[in-house]
């Protein structure tokens, strides 16, 4: 899509597909909604194994509140031109340095003149924090929904033993097959072996130095920008202790946090994925935070 598309063509609630090409030639589509009156945009990173189109209702909810959005497509999923295999591999560094940067550039070109927040869901929230911390001048703020650290000690006893086995299990499966067959195993999608090995390593409580010349833990600790987080009270994949462990790494951030319960949703559910079917309450809290931050910025 040409970046000169008139804003009136993008004023609806249906995302427009914008072509994105990473530095190594990998292609994907960025799902963009850009209301004509928007002053702020949210580059949104999906959960692991979830395609961008699963967030169409989320983008519409933000647009209804005057906020532009651009939903990133993970390498290997949905519209991505590559698929994980023994021959096709990538890890956190490729996603942080190549793919997310390319999506942010495409979002800026498509919706010029906006301030951009980087946000994400689950693993996407971890990546949003890492990207904002490693590249503090490139985004105005960071945010996440239903996210936390996969550190095994932050989970209830019944889940801890599974998480302690994760590095061994992921290492064995990816060694045998050359990639991670998430669709067959019932967790995530079909993912690259290095990506999953690095994710599994983070279950030990810390992040490796994924980008050359950048200490990930030190950058997270030094991040002083605005940070917004929404926790779902019934989220068993990112329990409160998991959230606290992640926030503990961002101790200098200017934090705003929201806790949503079943009473906040018509469905009576407030878990890791239920909010995607009813994104209004999350979008409203984020919009209020953006409006407050925007008024201070002005």
TATAUR-V248998 format. One record per residue. RES is the residue in one letter. PSI is psi as a letter, one per 20 degrees, with the letter a starting at -180 (* if undefined). Layout:
res-><RES:RES>
psi-><PSI:PSI>
//
This chain:
res-><X:X:X:X:X:X:X:X:X:X:X:X:X:X:X:X:X:X:X:X:X:X:X:X:X:X:X:X:X:X:X:X:X:X:X:X:X:X:X:X:X:X:X:X:X:X:X:X:X:X:X:X:X:X:X:X:X:X:X:X:X:X:X:X:X:X:X:X:X:X:X:X:X:X:X:X:X:X:X:X:X:X:X:X:X:X:X:X:X:X:X:X:X:X:X:X:X:X:X:X:X:X:X:X:X:X:X:X:X:X:X:X:X:X:X:X:X:X:X:X:X:X:X:X:X:X:X:X:X:X:X:X:X:X:X:X:X:X:X:X:X:X:X:X:X:X:X:X:X:X:X:X:X:X:X:X:X:X:X:X:X:X:X:X:X:X:X:X:X:X:X:X:X:X:X:X:X:X:X:X:X:X:X:X:X:X:X:X:X:X:X:X:X:X:X:X:X:X:X:X:X:X:X:X:X:X:X:X:X:X:X:X:X:X:X:X:X:X:X:X:X:X:X:X:X:X:X:X:X:X:X:X:X:X:X:X:X:X:X:X:X:X:X:X:X:X:X:X:X:X:X:X:X:X:X:X:X:X:X:X:X:X:X:X:X:X:X:X:X:X:X:X:X:X:X:X:X:X:X:X:X:X:X:X:X:X:X:X:X:X:X:X:X:X:X:X:X:X>
psi-><p:p:i:j:p:q:h:h:i:j:i:a:i:p:q:p:p:p:p:p:p:r:h:j:i:p:q:r:p:p:o:p:p:n:q:h:j:q:i:q:q:o:o:p:p:r:r:p:j:p:r:h:i:i:j:g:h:g:g:g:h:g:h:h:j:k:p:q:q:o:o:q:p:q:p:i:q:d:i:q:i:q:q:p:a:h:h:o:q:r:a:h:g:g:g:g:h:g:g:g:h:h:h:g:g:h:g:h:h:h:m:q:j:q:p:p:p:p:r:r:p:c:h:h:h:g:h:g:g:g:g:h:h:h:m:h:i:i:q:h:r:q:q:q:p:l:r:a:q:j:p:h:i:j:q:q:h:h:i:g:h:g:h:h:i:g:g:g:g:g:g:g:g:h:h:g:h:i:r:o:m:h:h:h:i:j:p:a:a:o:q:q:g:g:g:h:h:h:g:h:h:i:i:i:i:r:p:r:n:h:p:p:j:o:o:g:g:h:g:g:h:i:p:j:r:q:p:p:q:p:p:p:h:j:o:i:h:m:r:g:h:g:g:h:g:g:h:h:i:l:i:i:q:n:p:p:q:p:p:p:r:h:i:i:p:h:i:j:q:m:a:h:i:h:h:h:i:m:i:g:h:g:h:g:g:h:h:g:g:g:g:g:h:h:h:h:h:*>
//
